[in-house]
Amino acid sequence: MVVVGAGPTGLMLAGDLAEAGVVVTVLERRADESNVTRAFAVHARTMEELEIRGLAGELARTGTPIRALRLFDRVQIDLSRCPVSTDHC
């Protein structure tokens, strides 16, 4: 099986396939690792997928909770009242 792209989706797919016993080759056109990220947070659905793989607990324990967001220097979102729990991880 060939997976094209070594981004988050490609690597997750390749890992899942390999875990299922499939021989996987990952193709990536970049020669070097990217030093840029477009992500600033881990969303709930991502945590669910990581939990299935036994990885969410460590990420939740070592991550930094975000209490507020400021978007475009105009909109502020207060996240401090959102429940934060790692009990399920």
Secondary structure, 3 states (H helix, E strand, C coil): CEEECCCHHHHHHHHHHHHCCCCCEEECCCCCCCCCCCCCCCCHHHHHHHHHCCCHHHHHHHCCCCCEEEECCCEEEECCCCCCCCCCC
